[in-house]
């Protein structure tokens, strides 16, 4: 990778490839975000057997990372304002690496949960720093597409984790079996994240700091060099805009987010976007799909293969979102996604809710029900990947004004991870009660998200961050 220096000579018109490269390195945090939260999928059955744990204990072990993510998201914005975007990326990469080694060598479920908590802090930091950095580094006409790189990185990370799980499990014969160096296959699944964590830290040291952060720290010469790299001839004018906005702003505090309803309306909107993104149940598919499909009759190998196929669907759809988000806008995509998710989740709720059950209460999908459930699940992922997956990250990166962006993103990110935890921790218990009920709740969230977007979300397409 070519080292990108703030003081490098730049063509007059800026360099789109360099901007894409810079944004892609920042989005590696999103890759780790997706990989870290999904690699646990292939280990769930083995963890339950090895540590003789029940549904509640497994649910807490899986979702412990999400509690750490809430903490990481909450402090990420403050650290970014204090230390800079690049240094915080490096901190996140170190936490990823430490968590990976600790999780892979854990002695028990409590030990594993604590290491996963550390990794979750890194995930939370990455979840707020990448969209903020990309929004600040990207020209307005490219911001939607570059902001979507975060979601593309997340879904690619999910796919990669599930693919690794599949190949390790099939090579070893089962996630419980010994693999390399006498370590169990499930341990190698968790250890496989280490090389990407190191690459993220190295890459972060090779990209320039955010020009807005540099101006705020009175490092105008470096900020101007970065802007010349990004936008070329318009760098001086853009520098003037950033100076003017920063000169009228005081140091950001969480008190700045307060409004008549406790928080500013725009902050509530960001929190609601984050919560709805999780309450539609997307991560149930990626955290528990392997045991879900096994529960309704598929083998372990087939269940992992189905999960990999679903993640490929997510990646393909994200490419479509990247190609359309700056053309059609953010709000139309969210509306289309909400309608599609409501219909497909409703189908899953009906199929699981009306299927006969065995002695343990597990639905038995008969006839064409298997096919209907598989198609509905993949169309649901398609609808999410086209809309709420990437578009929420784009909006969170650009909907807040410069003064409150980092703090507001931290609060919205924290809310997102708390919502993710609630959904992930409750699904094992809901599954034992009724899969129809679980998917019915996610259907209700999808319907509610449609009305929220129609009445409360404002379009941000082609607006400069200084105009927010």
N, C-alpha and C positions, 0 to 999 in steps of 0.2 A: 504493500500500500504506500502510495506517495504521501510523504509527510506534508500536511497542510500547515503552513506557517502564516501567522497574521501579517508578517511583513513581506510576504512573497510578492513578486511582480505579477500583475494581473492584467488580463486583456481589458480593453476599455468597456466592453459590454458585460463584464462579469463572466462567470463560468457556471453554467447550469450543471455540468457533470460534477464539479467540485461541491456545489451545494447539495446535490443528491448524495454524493459520497459522505459528506459531513453529516447529513441527516441520517444516513443509513448506519453510521457508526453509533450515533446517539440511540437509534432504534434497536441496537443490539441489547440494550436494557430490556426492551419489550420482548425480544427473543427469549432472554433468560426468564423473564416474567412468565411467558407461556410455558417454557420448558419446565421450570421449577414447580409450577402449580399443577402440571399435568403428568409429570413423570411418576407421581405417586399412584396413578391409575393402575398400572400393571402390577403394583406391589400389594394392593389391598387384600387380595385373597391370601397371599403368602403371609402378610403381617397377622391376619386373623388366625391363621393356623400355627405359625411359629410362636406367637406370643399369647395364644389362646384368649383372644380378645373378642368381646361382643360388639354389636352394632354401635352402641354409644361410644365405647372406647375408640373404635376405629374411626368413627365420625369426628371425634375430637382430635385424633392424631392427624387425620387428613386436613382438617380445617385449622389446626394450630398455626400453620403458616399464614393463614388469613388474618389472625389476630396480630401477628407480627407485621403484616402488610398494612394494617390500619395504623399502627404506630409509625411505621416507616413513611407512609403517605403524610401523616400529620406533621412530622418533623422535617420531611424532605424539602418543603418550600422554604422553611426558615433557614435550613442549612444552605440551600441554593442562594438565598439572598446574602448570607454571611460569608460563605466560602467560595461561591462561584459555582456555575453549572458543571464545569469539568471536574473539579476536585470532588464534588459530590458523586459523580459517576464513578470515580476511582474508589471512593469509599464503598459504594454499592458493590463493585466488583470484588472487593476484598471480602465483604460479608457473604456474597454468593459462594466464593471459594471455600471459606471456613465452614459454612453450613453444609456444603456438598460433602466434604470429607467427614464431618461429624455425623451426618445422617447415614452415610454409607457404612460407617463403622460402629453404629449405635448398638448398645448392649440390650436395650429394652425399649418398650413403647414410650415410656416417660422420657428417656434419653433422646429418642428419635424426635419426639414432639418438641423438645427444647431446641434441638438443632434446626428443625423445620421452622420454629419461631424466628430464629436468627435469619434464616433464608427469607422468611416472610418480610422482615424489616427491609432487606435489600430489594425485594420485589416492590414494596410500597414506595421506596425512594425512587426506583426506576420508573414506576408508574406515573409519577408526577414530574420528574425531571425531564424525561424525554419529550412529552408534548409541549412543555414550557420552552425548552431549548429550541425545538424544531420550529415552533411558532415564532420565536424571536430571531431565528437565523434565516427563515424562508421569505422570499419575495411574496407579496400579496397574491399574485396570479398563480403561484405554485403552492401556496400554503396548504390548501385543502389536500392536494395529492401527496405532498411531503408529510403532512400531519397523519395521513392514512398509513404511512410507512410503519407507524407505531403498531397499528392493528395487524398489518401484514406480518410484522416481526413476531407479534404475539401468536398469531395462528400458525406461523411457520415453526415457532418454538413448540407449540402444542403438537403439531404433526411430527416433528423430529423426536420429541419425547415418546410419543406413542409408537413410532416406528422402532425406536431403540428398544422399548419395552417388548414389542412383538418379536424382534429378532433375537433378543437375549432369552426370552421365555421359550421360543421354539428351539433355539440352539441347545439350551440346557434341558429341555423337556418339560420344564415347569419353573415358575418363579421361585419355588421353594428349593429346587435342586442346587447342588454345588456347581460353580462355574469356574472361572479362572482363579488360580492361586488358592483354591479351596473355599473362596468366599461364595455365598449363595447368590443366585442370579439376581434376586431383588436388590441386593446390596450394590451390584454393578449397575443396575438401572439408576440408582441414586448417584453413584460416583461418576456416571457418564457426563454430568453437567460441568465438571471441573475445567476442561479445556476451553469451553465457551466463556466461562467466568474470567479466565485469565486473558482471553482475547479481548473481552470488553474493556478491561482495565488498560491494556496496552493501546487499544484503539482510541480510548478517551484521551490519552496523553498526546495524540497525534492530530487532534482537531482544535480549532480556535475557540476561545471563550465567546459567549454571547455578546454582541456589540452593545446591547442595552445594559448588561451588567457592567461592561467595561466603562461606559459613559458614566454610569452611576458611581463608579469608583474613581472617576476623574482620570481614566487612562484613554484619553481621546485619540491619541495617535494610533494605538493598536485597534481601537474600535473602528476608525476610519479605514484602516487596512483590511479589516475583516469585511466591512461593507463594500469595499471595492472588489473584493473577491466574489461577493454575492450578487451585487447589482450593477457594478461597473460605473458608468457615467453618472448615475443618480446618487452616488455615495455621499457627496457633500450635502446635497439637499436633504437626504434621509438623515444624515448626521444632525443637521439643524433641527429637524422635527423631533428626533429623540432628545436632544438637549432641551428643547422647549418643554416637552412633556415632563421630563425628569426635574427640570428646574422649578416646576410648579407643584411638585409632589414632595411630601415629607416622607420620612422613613416609614415603611409599611409596618403596621401592627395588626393583630387580630381584632383590636378594637375598631379598626377601619371597616370591618365587615358588618358591623352592627347596623341595624335598621329598625323601622317601626315594628316589625314583626319578629324582632330578635336578631335577624340578619337582613342584609340588603336583598331585595327581590331577585337580583341576578345571582346571588350566592345560593339562595334557595333553589333557583332553577338548575344550577349546576349540581347541587346535591341530589335533586330529584332525578335528573338525567342519570347520575351515577347509580342511584338505588334501582331505578327501573331497569337499567342494563343488567343488573344481577337478579332482580326478582322475577324476570321471565324465565329463569332456571337454566341458562345456557351452560353453566359450569357443572350442572348435574350430568350433562352429556359427557363432559371431558374428565370429570373426576371419578364418576361411578359407572360409566357406560359398559365397561368390560364385565363387571359383576351384574349389572342390570340385564344385559343380553344373556348372560349365563343363567340368570334366574328364570328367564322365560323360555329356556330350552336350548340355547346355543352352546357349543363347546367353548372351552377357554380360548383355543386357537382361533375359532371363528369369531368369537366376541372381540378379541383384540384386532382381528382383521377388519371387522365392521367399524370399529372405532377409528382405525387408520383411514379407512375410506371416508368416514364422516369428516375427519380433519382435513383431507384433501379437498372436499367440498367447500370447507370453510376458507381455505387458501384461495381457490379459484374465484370464489365469490368476492373476496377482498380485493382481488385484482380488478374486478368489475367496478367495485366501489371507488377504487383509486381513479379509474378512468372516467367516472361520472360525477364525483362529488363536487368538482369545480364547474361542471357544466350545468347540472340540474339544481345544485344547492344542497344545503344540509337538511333543511326541514322537509322537503318532498321525499327524500330517501327515508327519513325516520317514519313518516306516515305510511309509506309503502311497506316498510319492514314491520311496523306494528300490526297492520292488517294481516300480513302473511303469517306472522307468528301466532296471532290469535286463532287463525283458522287451523294451522297445523298442530298447535298445542291442544286445541279443542278436540281435534281428531285423536290425538294420543290419549287424552283423558277419557274419551268415549271408548276406545279400543281396550284400554287397560281396565276401565271401570265396569265394562259389561262382560269381560272374559270370565269364564269359569275359573275357580281357584282350587289348588290342591289342599292337602291337610294343613300345610303351614301358612296358607293364605296367599301363596304366590300365584299370580295370574297364569293361566295356561292358554297361550295363543294358538288357536286352531284354524285350519283352513287357510284362508287368505289373510288372516289377522297379522301373521308374521310380516308378510310383504307390506301390508298397509302401514304397520308400525314403523318398519324400516324406511319406507318412502317418506312418511310424515316427518320422521326425525331428521332425515337429510334435507327435506325441503325447509323445515324449521331452521336448521343451521344455515341454509342458503339465505333465507330471509334475514336472519340475524347478521350474517357476514356482509350482506349488502347494505346494511343500515346501522343498527344500533352498535355493532361491534366497532367499526372504524369511525363512524360519524360522531359518536360521543367523545372520543379522544380528540378529534378535530375541534369540536365545539369547546371542550374544556380548555384547550390550548389557546383559543382565540376570543372567547366570549367575555372575558374579564378585562378591565382596563389595566394599563401598565402598573398602576400603583398597587393594586390588590391581587394581581395575577398569581404570584407564587403562593400567597397565603390562602387565597380562595381555592386554588388547585389542591392545596394540601387538605383543606377541609372536605372538598368534594371527593378527593381520593380516599380519605379516611372513611367517609360514608360509604363509598363503593365497596371497600374491603369489609366493613362491618356487615353490609348487606350480603356480600358473598359468603361470609362466615355463617350468617343466619341460614341461608339457603343450603349450604353444604353440610352444616352440622345437623340440620333437621331432616334432611332427605332420608338417611338410613331409617329413622324412626317412622317417617311418613310412609316409606316403602313397605314397612311391615304392617301398617294399618291399611293402606290402599294406594296403589300407584295411580288409580283414577283420581283420587283426592289430590295427590301431589301435583299432577299435571293440570288438574282443574284450578288449583291456586295459581299456577304459572300462567294459565290462560287468562284468569282475571287480571293479573298484572299487565299482560300484553294489551288487553282492552283498555285498561286505565292509562297505559302509556300513550295510546292513540289520542285520547282526549287531552292529555297533558301537552303533547306536542302541538296540537291544533290551537290551543288557547294560550300557551305560556312560552313557547320557544320562538325566539327571534332569529331571522336569517342573518348570517354573518358573511355570506359569500362576497368575495372581492373587496371587503372592507380592510383598511389598514389598521394595525393594532393601535396606532395613535388616535384613531377615530372611534374606538370602542367606548 
